[in-house]
Amino acid sequence: MNKKYKILITNDDGYEAKGLHSLVKALKELENVEVVVVAPANEKSACGHSLTLVRPLRFVSVSDDFYKLDDGTPSDCVYLSLSAIYKDEKPDLLVSGINRGSNMGEDITYSGTAAGAMEGVLHDIPSVAISQVMDFTNPDGDFSLASRTIKKLVSKIRDATFPLPQREFLNINIPHNVKETQIKVTYAGYRFYANDAHVHRNPRGEEHYWLGLHPLSFAPRKGQKGMSDYEAIEAGYISITPIMLDLSAYKSMKDLEEWID
């Protein structure tokens, strides 16, 4: 019998998220795969690449090969899975998602979805993050194109090879309200940010703040050839971006040396 292809799945929307269950269903339809899910017990959107170091964590079995990590982050889920579940042999692939909402441009640095993939490649596991751009007036969302896309790409990775070197992962964004389209290889766009917070007062007059959401606003990077992730999504394409964990600003090293001297 052929050895099963082992896939570890995590997300940052929590173990009950529709996108996660759509992903699990799609990948279980592939032949000769073994899917294990370890997801946060609660939503951890925008938690970044954080690990929980100040309290213990606990796996809770939801069903066969499906666990929630009590108050854990996506990075916790991957880190502890490799220690507690994959003791002898690492998974062949890690997939994080399908996230409810986009992860483009510098938003990748906030993203728990991307962080799950980051943690995977730190441990030399080929990793993919996938996100569905949403119209939040329809909170349920349609993950059908995302499911077909990840199924196709995972099949290609399994049957051939992962296309990136160590410590790089694939970041995929799926356009909203598109049934069929092409895939475009992109770079991470330049995101414009605002500072939006809403103050509320409880009956005792104490102030509390909710961090607000601001519209997606991007621009191409000056001097960068090709298409940004945001441009691809706006044109109705699937965006697939290779992301590297090395954050060194190599082009600035000479300027910095001159500045120091």
C-alpha positions in Angstrom: 0.0 0.0 0.0 1.3 3.5 -0.9 2.3 5.7 2.0 -0.4 8.2 2.9 0.3 11.9 2.2 0.1 13.7 5.6 -1.6 17.1 5.7 -1.8 19.3 8.8 -4.6 21.9 8.7 -4.9 25.0 11.0 -6.6 28.4 10.8 -7.2 31.6 12.8 -11.0 31.8 12.6 -11.4 29.0 15.0 -12.4 25.3 14.8 -16.0 26.0 13.9 -15.3 28.2 10.9 -17.0 27.5 7.6 -13.8 28.1 5.7 -11.9 25.5 7.7 -14.6 22.9 7.2 -14.7 23.6 3.5 -11.0 23.1 3.3 -11.1 19.8 5.3 -13.9 18.5 3.0 -12.0 19.4 -0.1 -8.7 17.9 0.9 -10.3 14.7 2.2 -11.6 14.1 -1.3 -8.1 13.6 -2.5 -6.9 10.0 -2.7 -4.5 8.5 -0.2 -4.3 11.5 2.1 -4.3 11.7 5.9 -5.8 15.0 7.2 -5.3 16.1 10.8 -6.9 19.4 12.0 -5.6 21.4 14.9 -7.3 24.8 15.1 -7.8 27.5 17.8 -10.7 27.0 20.1 -11.6 30.7 19.6 -11.1 33.2 16.8 -7.6 34.5 16.7 -7.7 36.9 13.7 -4.8 39.3 13.5 -2.9 37.5 16.3 0.2 37.5 14.1 3.0 35.0 14.6 2.5 34.7 18.4 3.1 31.8 20.7 1.5 31.4 24.1 4.2 31.4 26.8 2.4 32.5 29.9 -0.1 29.7 30.4 -0.4 26.0 29.6 -2.3 24.8 26.5 -4.6 21.8 26.1 -5.7 19.7 23.1 -9.5 19.0 23.0 -10.7 16.3 20.7 -13.6 17.4 18.5 -13.7 14.3 16.3 -11.3 11.8 14.7 -8.1 13.6 13.8 -9.7 16.9 14.6 -8.6 18.9 17.7 -9.1 22.4 19.0 -6.4 24.0 21.1 -7.8 25.6 24.1 -7.1 29.4 23.7 -4.2 28.7 21.4 -3.0 30.7 18.4 -2.4 29.2 14.9 1.4 29.2 15.7 0.7 27.3 18.9 -1.4 24.8 16.9 1.4 24.0 14.5 4.2 24.1 17.1 2.4 21.7 19.5 1.1 19.4 16.8 4.7 18.7 15.8 5.6 17.9 19.4 2.5 16.0 20.4 1.0 14.5 17.3 3.8 14.2 14.8 6.5 12.9 17.1 8.2 10.6 14.7 7.5 12.0 11.3 6.6 15.5 10.2 3.5 16.2 8.0 4.2 16.4 4.3 2.3 19.7 3.9 0.6 22.3 6.1 -2.4 24.3 4.9 -3.7 27.3 6.9 -7.2 28.6 6.2 -9.5 29.1 4.4 -9.5 32.5 6.1 -12.7 34.6 6.1 -11.3 37.7 4.6 -8.3 38.7 2.6 -4.6 38.6 3.7 -2.8 40.9 1.2 0.1 43.4 1.4 1.4 44.2 4.8 -1.7 42.7 6.4 0.3 39.5 6.1 2.3 40.6 9.2 -0.9 40.7 11.3 -2.4 37.6 9.9 -2.8 34.5 12.0 -3.6 32.6 8.8 -0.2 33.5 7.3 1.4 32.9 10.7 0.3 29.2 10.7 2.2 28.8 7.4 5.2 30.7 8.8 5.4 28.3 11.7 5.2 25.4 9.2 8.1 26.6 7.1 10.2 27.3 10.2 10.1 23.6 10.8 10.9 22.8 7.1 7.3 21.8 6.2 6.0 23.0 2.9 3.2 25.4 3.8 0.3 27.2 2.2 -2.0 30.0 3.5 -5.3 30.6 1.7 -7.8 33.4 2.2 -11.2 34.2 0.7 -11.9 37.9 0.0 -15.3 38.6 1.5 -18.3 40.8 1.1 -19.1 41.1 4.7 -22.8 41.9 4.0 -22.9 38.1 3.3 -21.2 36.9 6.5 -21.4 33.2 5.5 -19.4 33.5 2.4 -18.8 31.2 -0.6 -15.7 29.0 -0.3 -16.4 26.9 -3.4 -13.7 28.5 -5.7 -11.2 28.5 -2.8 -11.9 24.8 -2.1 -11.4 23.8 -5.8 -8.3 25.9 -6.0 -6.6 24.5 -2.9 -7.5 21.0 -3.9 -5.9 21.5 -7.3 -2.7 23.1 -5.9 -2.3 20.4 -3.2 -2.7 17.7 -5.8 0.1 19.4 -7.8 2.3 19.7 -4.8 1.8 16.1 -3.8 2.3 14.7 -7.3 5.3 16.9 -8.2 7.1 19.1 -5.7 6.7 22.2 -3.6 7.7 25.2 -5.8 9.6 27.2 -3.1 12.8 26.9 -1.2 13.0 26.6 2.6 11.4 29.3 4.7 9.1 30.5 2.0 5.4 29.8 1.8 2.6 30.3 -0.6 0.0 33.0 0.2 -3.2 32.6 -1.8 -6.1 35.0 -2.0 -9.4 34.2 -3.8 -11.5 36.9 -5.4 -15.1 37.5 -4.2 -18.1 36.5 -6.3 -16.1 34.8 -9.0 -16.9 31.2 -10.2 -14.0 30.5 -12.5 -10.8 32.4 -13.2 -7.0 32.2 -13.7 -4.2 32.2 -11.2 -1.7 35.1 -11.2 1.6 35.0 -9.5 1.9 38.3 -7.6 3.9 40.3 -5.1 2.5 41.7 -1.8 0.9 45.1 -2.5 1.5 48.4 -0.6 -1.4 48.8 1.9 -2.6 52.2 3.1 -3.4 52.3 6.8 -5.5 54.5 9.0 -6.0 54.6 12.7 -9.6 53.7 13.5 -10.8 53.0 17.0 -14.3 53.4 18.5 -14.9 54.4 22.1 -17.8 53.0 24.2 -18.8 53.6 27.8 -20.3 51.0 30.1 -23.0 51.9 32.6 -20.3 53.0 35.1 -18.8 55.4 32.6 -15.7 53.4 32.0 -14.2 53.8 28.5 -13.6 50.8 26.3 -12.2 50.8 22.8 -13.0 48.6 19.8 -10.4 48.6 17.0 -12.1 49.6 13.8 -11.9 48.2 10.3 -11.0 50.4 7.5 -11.5 49.8 3.7 -8.9 47.9 1.7 -6.8 50.5 0.0 -3.7 49.5 -1.9 -1.1 50.9 -4.4 1.5 49.2 -6.6 5.0 49.3 -5.3 7.2 51.8 -7.1 9.6 50.2 -9.5 8.2 46.7 -8.9 7.4 44.8 -12.1 4.5 42.4 -12.3 1.1 42.5 -10.6 0.4 43.0 -6.9 -2.0 40.7 -5.0 -4.6 43.5 -4.7 -4.4 44.3 -8.4 -5.0 40.6 -9.2 -8.0 40.4 -6.9 -9.5 43.6 -8.3 -9.1 42.1 -11.8 -10.9 39.0 -10.7 -7.9 36.7 -10.6 -6.7 34.3 -7.9 -3.5 35.7 -6.4 -0.7 33.5 -5.3 2.3 35.2 -3.7 5.6 33.6 -2.6 6.4 35.0 0.9 9.8 34.7 2.5 10.5 34.9 6.3 13.8 36.8 5.9 12.8 40.4 6.7 16.3 41.9 6.1 16.2 45.1 4.0 19.2 44.1 1.8 18.9 47.2 -0.4 19.2 49.5 2.6 22.4 47.8 4.0 24.8 50.0 2.0 22.9 53.2 2.9 23.0 52.2 6.6 26.7 51.5 6.5 27.3 55.0 5.0 25.0 56.5 7.6 26.9 54.9 10.5 30.3 56.0 9.1 
